[in-house]
Amino acid sequence: MNSEVTAYMEALAQPWQTELCSQLRQMVHESIPEVEERIQYKKPHFLKNGHYAAVISPSKDAVAFMIMNATGLDVPKEFEGPPERKWLKIRQGDSPDYAMLSRLLVQASDSL
């Protein structure tokens, strides 16, 4: 785990966002064991074989979890974005389906 990513998450203003980001980060590492992580464009990016696989993007009232290389994925209607990248906005009190997110992430990153 990258210490810059850890520091970034610990510095978030909202405790629920810190907890959510940590859970998403853990899910990414379990889904893609060889994933590399780094801060890029001021947010945590996760790479497989040098290609973007996922991004965690906190905002004022939500955390967006973005799956890259998403063309062809069958994503639930709550997801937003163009075919090549899809994101789910998670707000305080939401209960994300980590198993579903993991399945989508594995499918999207298989070809990376």
TAWOZI-V720162 format. One record per residue. N is the residue number from 1. PHI is phi in whole degrees, 0 to 359 (999 if undefined). Layout:
N&PHI / N&PHI
This chain:
1&999 / 2&279 / 3&294 / 4&293 / 5&293 / 6&300 / 7&298 / 8&302 / 9&293 / 10&291 / 11&272 / 12&297 / 13&291 / 14&261 / 15&304 / 16&296 / 17&290 / 18&301 / 19&295 / 20&298 / 21&298 / 22&296 / 23&292 / 24&297 / 25&300 / 26&298 / 27&298 / 28&298 / 29&295 / 30&287 / 31&283 / 32&233 / 33&305 / 34&269 / 35&298 / 36&249 / 37&231 / 38&197 / 39&272 / 40&216 / 41&53 / 42&65 / 43&210 / 44&292 / 45&242 / 46&238 / 47&238 / 48&236 / 49&53 / 50&80 / 51&249 / 52&297 / 53&246 / 54&203 / 55&220 / 56&252 / 57&230 / 58&288 / 59&229 / 60&303 / 61&237 / 62&204 / 63&233 / 64&265 / 65&252 / 66&254 / 67&253 / 68&271 / 69&58 / 70&269 / 71&304 / 72&92 / 73&286 / 74&265 / 75&259 / 76&299 / 77&295 / 78&290 / 79&285 / 80&238 / 81&113 / 82&288 / 83&305 / 84&281 / 85&210 / 86&234 / 87&225 / 88&242 / 89&272 / 90&247 / 91&250 / 92&306 / 93&93 / 94&290 / 95&241 / 96&296 / 97&272 / 98&297 / 99&295 / 100&294 / 101&300 / 102&296 / 103&301 / 104&297 / 105&296 / 106&298 / 107&299 / 108&293 / 109&267 / 110&305 / 111&270 / 112&279
